[in-house]
Amino acid sequence: MSAQDKAANTGDKIKGKAKETVGKVTGNERLEAEGKADQVKGDAKQAGEKVKDVFKD
């Protein structure tokens, strides 16, 4: 996994956590759900990159 990919995936997770928090504070369920989805997307991308690394060797 390249450092750039890892940073992008971490960025998705951070962005998602921020959206989720703002959604909770404001009572915006849609924003909260989007935040949770962004976090899952970041986790999934990171897992995919780890699988790629296993098969590089």
N, C-alpha and C positions, 0 to 999 in steps of 0.2 A: 504494500500500500504506500503510495507516494505521500509525502508530507502535504502536498497540495490537496489531494483527495481527502486525507484525514481532516484537514482544516475545514474543507467545504462541508463534510459530514457533521463535524462538530458545530459548524455554523448553523446548519439546519436544526440541530438539536437545541441550540441556544435560542434561536429565533422561535422555535416551537414552544419552548418553556416560557419565553416572554409573552407570546400570544396567549398561552393558556392562563398565565397569571393575570394579564390585563382583562381577559374574558371573565375570570372569576370575580375580580374586583368590580367590574362594571356590570356584572350580571348578564353578559353577552354569551349565551350558550354556543352560538355559532363560532365565535372567535375562539372560545375555549376548545371546542372540538377541532378547529383548524390547527391550533397549537399542538394538541395531542397527536394529530395526524403528521405534522411536520417532524415531531420527535420520532415517531415510528419510521418515517421515511429516512431520517438520518441514521437510525439504527440499522435499517435494512440495507442501506447503501454500504455502511461500514462492514456489515457481515458479508456482503457480496465481494467487497475488496479483499477481505481476509481469505475467502475461498479462492479468489484469483491468485493470491500470494502462495497458497499451498500448491497450486498446479504450475507455478512458474519454474520450479526446480526440475 
